[in-house]
Each structure stands twice: as C-alpha cells, then as structure tokens.
Amino acid sequence: MKLVIVRHGETEWNVQNKAMGQLDSPLTPKGIQQAYAIGDRLRRISFTTFYSSDLGRAVQTANIIAEVCGKKVIFDSELREWNMGIFQGLTVLEMHKKFPQERQDYERIGFEYVIPQGESLRQCRDRGFRVLNAIAKRCCEAQIAERHLDETVVVVTHGCVLMGFFEMVLGLPPGNSWRFQLHNGNFCTFEYVNGRWSLIVWNDVSHLENIETFSKDSAISLRN
C-alpha cells in the first residue's frame, strides 16, 4: 500500500515562530490556499482512506481536502504533534526567559529530554511510527480480504510526526532531519510492502508553485 502524508497548512504561530505543540493556531490565508492546493492535487489520485490528526490546524486542513475530494475524514489523536508541555505557545527567546533551566536542559539533552508537562522527541517519534504502522497494517489486512492490491491512504499530520517517521524509515540517527526541508501543505509518499517501509516522494511542493514563497521550517525548531 502507499501512504501519502501531508503536513497541515501554514498557521499564524508558524509565522510568529511560536511553538504550537498540542495547542493550536488557525491557518493563515496562505495556509488555507495551501490546503486547497493539496486538495486539488489529491483529487486527481485515487485514495481509499483518509486520516488526520484531531488538532485544529490539521482538522482545518483535512476538512478542506475532504471538501475538495469528497472524502470522509477519520480523526486520530495519536497523529497529534509533539506535546511540548511548558514550551507551548512561546518563541525560543520566551522559553529562555520564562523557563531558562528547562530550555538549557532541552538544548543539552535533546532527543531524550521529556519537556515538563509534555513528552520527548523520542516519545513523539515512537508514537507517530506506531500509529502509521497500525494504519498500514489495517489497510494491508483489508487489501487481502478484498483482493485489492493498489490501496492508497492519505494522512494529514504535523512536522515532528512526519520528520520522525522519515528518520525511522531511512534509518537516520535522531536529530538529523534538520538537513531536509519540510514545508507546510506538502506531499510525501511512502510505500509499505511485506512489513517494510520505503520513501517514494519527499516534500513535493510543486502544487504550491503559484502561492507565496515558502518559509523554511525544521521539525526540531520548537515551532511546529
């Protein structure tokens, strides 16, 4: 089966460089344009099932796609963004001012650091990989039962979940995903065959060519 993963459209807090985590921020006008553009692209492919994170920015993106494609969305809380606890709603400068020790601990420990009232990047990565594997296995079981071999599933999720999955599929050491750009409203494709994942397409934004120039975002920049 093929899995198309889309990052939600640009939000107000993306523009302001604030860490969203599992709080929320509405899509900007540009983010809404991105959602319609990826919806139009997805309308031209055949996909059977449509999942999304249940956080507002993903829901807003997914509902636009569902409207364009005539699909029903299945919302799953396991597809939520990294829970960034006390850092949520803050810029990096504000984190340093309000929680200097915790921010220093995060910068020193990194991937394994459990943010107070939140989770570590490892926990986020493992959660995302677990839910995407579960989706793939369910779809493969359905394919066998229905003798349908060309199933494609679409998922709308968040930067850290997508980057963590990317690292796991490619076997990259944690924290190396900063070398790969990840834009809002993008198109990524993975393939699941015989229990193994492979990457087919990464961060394709050709459908956004008529929308304002992209901003550069990193999945570990604390502003997803």
C-alpha positions in Angstrom: 0.0 0.0 0.0 1.0 3.6 -0.5 0.8 6.2 2.3 0.6 9.9 1.3 1.4 12.1 4.3 0.6 15.9 4.2 1.8 18.5 6.7 -1.0 20.9 7.7 -1.2 24.4 6.1 0.7 27.4 7.5 -0.6 28.8 10.7 -0.4 32.2 12.5 2.0 30.8 15.0 4.2 29.3 12.3 4.6 32.9 11.0 5.3 34.2 14.6 7.8 31.4 15.3 5.8 30.2 18.3 5.9 26.5 19.4 2.4 25.1 18.9 2.8 21.6 20.1 -0.6 20.4 21.1 -2.0 23.8 21.5 -3.4 25.4 18.4 -3.3 28.3 15.9 -5.6 28.9 12.9 -4.4 28.7 9.4 -3.3 31.9 7.7 -4.9 32.9 4.4 -1.8 31.3 2.8 -2.3 28.2 4.8 -5.9 27.9 3.5 -4.6 28.3 0.0 -2.1 25.5 0.6 -4.9 23.3 1.9 -7.0 23.9 -1.3 -3.9 23.3 -3.5 -3.0 20.0 -1.9 -6.7 19.0 -2.0 -6.8 19.7 -5.7 -3.7 17.5 -6.2 -5.1 14.7 -4.1 -8.4 14.9 -6.0 -6.5 13.7 -9.1 -5.3 10.5 -7.4 -7.3 7.5 -6.2 -7.2 7.1 -2.4 -9.4 4.9 -0.3 -9.0 6.1 3.3 -8.3 9.5 4.8 -6.9 10.1 8.3 -6.0 13.3 10.2 -4.7 14.5 13.5 -7.5 15.9 15.6 -5.7 19.2 16.4 -7.4 22.3 14.9 -4.8 23.2 12.2 -4.8 19.6 10.9 -8.6 19.4 11.1 -9.0 22.7 9.2 -6.6 21.4 6.5 -8.2 18.0 6.4 -11.7 19.4 6.1 -10.7 21.5 3.1 -9.2 18.4 1.5 -12.3 16.4 2.3 -14.5 19.1 0.7 -12.4 19.1 -2.5 -12.0 15.3 -2.8 -15.4 14.3 -1.5 -13.9 12.1 1.2 -14.8 11.4 4.9 -12.0 12.0 7.4 -11.1 9.7 10.3 -9.6 11.8 13.1 -7.0 10.1 15.3 -5.4 11.8 18.4 -2.3 9.6 18.0 -1.4 11.7 15.0 -1.1 14.8 17.1 2.1 17.0 17.1 4.8 16.6 19.7 3.5 17.6 23.1 5.9 20.4 24.0 4.4 21.0 27.5 5.6 24.2 29.2 7.2 25.5 25.9 3.9 25.6 24.0 2.8 29.0 22.8 6.2 30.5 23.3 9.0 31.6 21.0 12.5 30.3 21.7 13.5 33.6 23.3 10.4 33.5 25.5 11.3 29.9 26.5 14.8 31.1 27.6 13.3 33.9 29.6 10.4 32.0 31.3 12.0 28.6 31.6 15.8 29.1 31.4 16.8 25.9 33.1 14.3 23.7 31.2 15.4 25.2 27.9 19.0 24.7 28.7 18.2 21.1 29.7 16.4 20.6 26.4 19.4 22.0 24.4 21.8 19.8 26.3 19.9 16.5 26.3 17.9 17.0 23.1 16.1 13.9 21.7 15.6 12.1 25.1 14.6 15.2 27.1 11.0 15.0 28.4 9.6 18.5 28.5 7.7 19.1 31.8 4.0 18.5 31.2 4.9 17.2 27.7 6.9 14.5 26.0 10.3 13.9 24.5 11.0 13.8 20.8 11.7 10.1 21.1 8.2 9.6 22.6 6.7 11.7 19.8 8.6 9.8 17.1 7.7 6.4 18.5 4.0 7.3 18.8 3.9 8.6 15.2 5.7 5.5 13.9 3.4 3.2 15.9 0.1 4.8 14.6 1.3 4.9 11.0 2.4 1.3 11.1 -1.0 0.4 12.6 -2.8 2.3 9.7 -0.6 0.4 7.2 -1.3 -3.0 8.7 -5.1 -2.4 8.9 -5.1 -1.3 5.2 -3.0 -4.4 4.2 -5.4 -6.7 6.0 -8.3 -5.0 4.2 -6.5 -5.4 0.9 -6.0 -9.1 1.4 -9.7 -9.5 2.4 -11.0 -7.6 -0.5 -8.3 -8.7 -3.0 -7.4 -5.1 -3.7 -3.7 -4.5 -4.2 -3.4 -0.8 -5.0 -4.7 0.9 -1.9 -3.5 4.5 -1.2 -4.1 6.1 2.2 -3.8 9.9 2.9 -2.8 11.2 6.3 -2.7 14.9 7.5 -0.3 15.4 10.4 2.4 17.6 11.8 6.1 18.4 11.3 7.6 16.4 14.1 5.5 13.3 13.5 6.4 13.4 9.8 10.1 14.1 10.4 10.3 11.3 13.0 8.7 8.9 10.6 11.1 9.9 7.9 14.1 9.3 10.1 12.7 5.9 11.1 12.1 4.8 7.5 15.5 5.9 6.4 17.3 4.7 9.5 18.7 8.1 10.2 20.2 8.9 13.6 17.8 11.0 15.7 18.1 14.7 15.1 19.5 14.5 11.5 16.2 15.5 9.8 17.2 19.2 10.0 19.1 18.7 6.8 15.8 18.0 4.9 13.3 20.8 4.3 9.7 20.2 5.3 7.1 22.8 4.1 3.5 23.3 5.1 1.0 21.8 2.7 3.5 19.4 1.2 3.1 16.0 -0.5 5.2 13.0 0.8 4.7 9.3 -0.2 5.9 6.1 1.4 5.3 2.5 0.4 4.7 -0.4 2.8 5.5 -3.8 1.3 5.9 -7.1 3.3 6.2 -5.2 6.6 8.9 -2.8 5.3 8.7 1.0 4.5 10.4 2.8 1.7 10.4 6.5 0.8 9.0 7.4 -2.7 8.5 11.2 -2.6 9.7 13.7 -0.1 8.4 17.3 0.5 7.0 17.8 -3.0 5.5 21.3 -3.2 5.0 21.6 -7.0 1.3 22.1 -6.4 2.1 25.3 -4.4 4.1 27.0 -7.2 1.5 29.8 -7.5 1.4 30.5 -3.8 3.8 32.9 -2.0 7.4 31.8 -1.5 7.9 29.0 1.0 9.2 29.6 4.5 12.0 27.2 5.8 10.9 25.1 8.8 12.6 22.4 10.8 10.8 19.6 12.6 13.0 20.2 15.7 12.9 24.0 15.7 10.3 24.1 18.5 7.8 25.9 16.3 5.7 23.2 14.7 
